[in-house]
Amino acid sequence: MGVVLPVFFALFAAFSNALATVLQRRAALTVPQSDGFRFGLILDLLRRPLWIGGILAVIAAGVGQAVALGTGALALVQPLFVMELPLALLIASLLGRQRLPGALWVAVAVLVAGLGVAMAAASPEGNRTDVPFDRWLLALAACAVAVAALAVAGLRRPPGRARAGCLGAATAVCYALTAALMKSAVHVLDEGGLGAFLTAWETYAFGATGICALLLLEHAMQGGPLVASQPALTLGDASVSVALGVLLYEEHLRSEWWLLPQLLGVALICVGVLALARAGEGAP
């Protein structure tokens, strides 16, 4: 099957996450805003059918992501979640019954082309699953510091783009760490069965980071426009995931002259993301 299976399930998960983001954002805008973290926000959202639909989409995305990570490299699977941004904006426009501007389609084409060029040139390889615990400690500590700093920076700002961007970036770090831990937990499940899975520390660690990501995501979506939080979320997730894949799982990316098309692809992705942000100003 090669890379076909992980790519398929990663794209399925990206679509499900995009749908979840749009539904949860629309639900989050119907509850009172808060200046700080409010754990009661989840209780309020549980009364919104849209938010429940978003949670179901999150569960579907989690299943797809688990299959993708169990069969492919972290540095291959997670960058494909960049597709969440154009998918989220397209879904939001369709649900809002707004006409899709031509600039949006051009931006989507540029982003998809950039992603294809970057991934083909990088050709991520490696599927190591046993990571020394000292590496996990360093990764967990670094990610915790980054999340705390971004969350504090976001909460110090009033609702708007800066707040949504900071909280979106914090969510991205949590998502990337959750994916890295999930990959290890899926391997435990595959090798040791359900009993080993339920007793592995990675299982509870990715559950905890996933809950943190969910809480951060709700505040990011409530804190400002989708075009501010979603780019920080998708690009940040891809970047941190590649770093974790290389540092934790010793995955390999092609180097030497292959770096040139990789840089070109990354540049196209950034251009596409910025264009999507401008074209999606009216997205609900």
C-alpha positions in Angstrom: 0.0 0.0 0.0 3.0 2.3 0.5 2.0 5.8 1.3 -1.5 5.5 -0.2 -3.2 4.3 3.0 -1.8 6.9 5.4 -2.3 9.7 2.9 -6.0 8.7 2.4 -6.8 8.5 6.1 -4.8 11.7 6.8 -6.9 13.6 4.2 -10.1 12.1 5.6 -9.1 13.2 9.1 -8.2 16.7 7.7 -11.7 17.0 6.2 -13.4 15.8 9.4 -11.3 18.3 11.5 -12.2 21.1 9.1 -15.9 20.3 9.4 -15.5 20.1 13.2 -13.8 23.5 13.3 -16.5 25.2 11.4 -19.3 23.6 13.4 -17.6 24.2 16.8 -16.8 27.8 15.9 -20.4 28.6 15.0 -21.5 27.0 18.3 -18.8 28.9 20.2 -20.1 32.2 18.9 -23.5 31.6 20.5 -22.2 31.5 24.1 -21.0 34.4 26.2 -17.4 35.4 25.6 -14.8 35.4 28.5 -11.5 37.1 29.0 -9.8 34.1 30.5 -10.2 30.3 30.5 -13.7 29.3 31.5 -14.1 25.5 32.0 -17.9 26.1 32.1 -17.6 26.9 28.4 -17.7 23.2 27.5 -20.9 22.8 29.6 -22.6 25.6 27.7 -21.5 24.2 24.4 -22.9 20.7 25.2 -26.4 22.3 24.9 -25.6 23.3 21.2 -26.4 20.6 18.6 -23.9 22.1 16.2 -21.1 21.6 18.8 -22.2 18.0 19.3 -22.0 17.5 15.5 -18.5 19.0 15.7 -17.5 16.6 18.4 -18.7 13.6 16.3 -16.5 15.0 13.4 -13.6 15.2 15.8 -14.1 11.5 16.8 -14.1 10.5 13.1 -11.0 12.6 12.5 -9.3 10.9 15.5 -10.0 7.4 14.0 -8.7 8.4 10.6 -5.6 10.0 12.2 -4.8 7.0 14.3 -4.9 4.7 11.2 -2.7 7.1 9.3 -0.2 7.4 12.1 -0.2 3.7 12.6 0.8 3.1 9.0 2.9 6.2 8.1 5.5 8.6 9.3 4.5 11.5 11.5 6.3 13.9 9.1 4.2 12.5 6.3 0.8 12.4 8.0 0.6 15.7 9.9 1.7 18.1 7.2 -1.3 16.9 5.2 -3.5 18.6 7.8 -2.6 21.9 6.1 -5.6 21.0 4.0 -7.8 21.8 6.9 -7.5 25.5 6.2 -8.9 25.6 2.7 -11.5 22.9 3.6 -12.6 24.9 6.6 -13.0 28.1 4.6 -14.9 26.2 1.8 -17.2 24.5 4.3 -17.8 27.7 6.2 -18.7 29.5 2.9 -21.1 26.7 1.9 -22.8 26.6 5.3 -23.1 30.4 5.2 -24.5 30.2 1.7 -21.9 32.7 0.5 -20.5 32.8 -3.0 -17.0 31.6 -3.2 -14.7 34.3 -4.7 -12.4 33.4 -7.5 -9.4 34.4 -5.4 -10.3 31.7 -2.9 -10.1 29.0 -5.6 -6.7 30.3 -6.8 -5.4 30.3 -3.3 -6.6 26.7 -2.8 -4.8 25.7 -6.0 -1.6 27.4 -4.9 -1.7 25.8 -1.4 -2.4 22.3 -2.9 0.4 22.7 -5.4 2.8 23.8 -2.7 1.9 20.9 -0.5 2.3 18.4 -3.3 5.7 19.8 -4.3 7.0 20.0 -0.7 5.9 16.5 0.3 7.1 14.9 -3.0 10.5 16.6 -2.5 10.8 15.8 1.2 9.6 12.2 0.8 9.4 11.5 4.6 10.5 8.1 5.6 10.8 6.0 8.7 8.3 4.4 11.0 10.2 4.0 14.3 7.9 3.5 17.2 10.1 3.0 20.3 11.2 6.4 21.6 13.4 6.6 24.6 11.7 8.2 27.6 14.4 10.9 28.0 13.5 12.2 24.5 9.8 12.2 25.5 10.7 14.3 28.6 12.5 16.9 26.6 9.7 17.1 24.0 7.0 17.3 26.7 8.8 20.0 28.6 9.5 22.1 25.4 5.9 21.8 24.2 4.5 22.7 27.6 6.6 25.8 27.8 5.5 26.8 24.3 1.8 26.2 25.0 1.9 28.1 28.2 3.7 31.1 26.7 1.4 31.3 23.7 -1.7 30.9 25.8 -0.7 33.6 28.3 0.2 35.9 25.4 -3.2 35.3 23.8 -5.2 35.8 26.9 -3.5 39.1 27.6 -4.9 40.5 24.4 -8.5 41.5 23.8 -10.7 39.4 21.4 -9.4 39.8 17.9 -6.8 38.5 15.5 -3.8 38.5 17.8 -5.7 36.6 20.5 -7.1 34.0 18.1 -3.6 33.7 16.4 -1.8 33.1 19.7 -4.4 30.6 21.0 -4.5 28.9 17.6 -0.7 28.5 17.7 -0.9 27.0 21.2 -3.5 24.6 20.0 -1.2 23.6 17.1 1.6 22.6 19.5 -0.9 20.5 21.5 -2.2 18.9 18.3 1.3 18.0 17.2 2.2 16.6 20.5 -1.0 14.6 20.7 -0.3 13.1 17.3 3.2 12.1 18.3 1.9 10.4 21.5 -1.0 8.8 19.6 1.5 7.3 17.1 3.3 5.6 20.0 0.0 4.5 21.7 -1.3 3.0 18.4 1.9 0.9 18.2 1.4 -0.3 21.7 -2.2 -1.3 20.8 -1.0 -3.1 17.7 1.8 -5.0 19.4 0.4 -5.6 22.9 -3.3 -5.5 22.5 -6.0 -3.6 24.5 -4.5 -4.5 27.9 -1.1 -3.0 27.0 -2.8 0.0 25.4 -4.8 0.7 28.6 -1.7 0.6 30.8 0.6 2.6 28.6 1.5 6.1 29.8 1.3 7.4 26.2 -2.4 6.5 26.0 -3.3 8.8 28.9 -0.7 11.4 27.9 -2.3 11.8 24.4 -5.7 11.9 26.0 -4.6 14.7 28.3 -3.0 16.7 25.6 -6.0 16.2 23.3 -8.3 17.6 26.0 -6.0 20.6 26.4 -6.0 21.1 22.6 -9.9 21.0 22.6 -10.1 23.6 25.4 -7.6 25.8 23.7 -9.3 25.4 20.3 -12.7 26.5 21.7 -11.2 29.7 23.2 -9.2 30.3 20.0 -12.3 30.1 17.9 -14.2 32.3 20.3 -11.4 34.8 20.6 -11.3 36.0 17.0 -12.0 35.3 13.3 -11.4 31.9 11.7 -8.9 33.4 9.3 -6.6 34.3 12.3 -6.8 31.1 14.3 -6.9 28.5 11.5 -3.7 29.5 9.7 -1.7 29.4 13.0 -3.3 26.1 13.8 -2.7 24.3 10.5 0.8 25.7 9.7 1.9 25.3 13.3 0.7 21.8 13.6 2.6 20.8 10.4 5.8 22.5 11.4 5.9 21.1 15.0 4.9 17.7 13.8 7.7 17.5 11.3 10.2 18.6 14.1 8.8 15.9 16.5 8.9 13.3 13.7 12.6 14.0 13.1 13.7 14.4 16.7 11.6 11.7 18.4 11.0 9.1 15.7 14.2 9.7 13.7 12.2 10.2 10.5 14.2 11.3 7.4 13.6 14.0 4.9 15.5 14.2 1.6 18.3 16.8 1.7 20.9 18.3 -0.6 19.4 19.7 -3.8 16.0 18.4 -2.7 15.9 21.3 -0.3 15.2 23.7 -3.1 11.8 22.3 -4.2 11.0 21.8 -0.6 11.5 25.5 0.1 9.6 26.3 -3.1 6.7 24.2 -1.8 6.7 25.7 1.6 6.8 29.2 0.0 3.7 28.3 -2.1 1.9 27.0 1.0 2.6 30.2 2.8 1.4 32.3 -0.2 -1.7 30.2 -0.4 -2.4 30.5 3.3 -2.0 34.3 3.3 -4.3 34.5 0.2 -6.9 32.3 1.8 -6.8 34.5 4.9 -7.5 37.6 2.8 -10.1 35.8 0.5 -11.8 34.3 3.5 -12.5 37.6 5.4 -16.2 37.1 4.9 -16.3 33.5 6.0 -18.7 32.9 8.9 
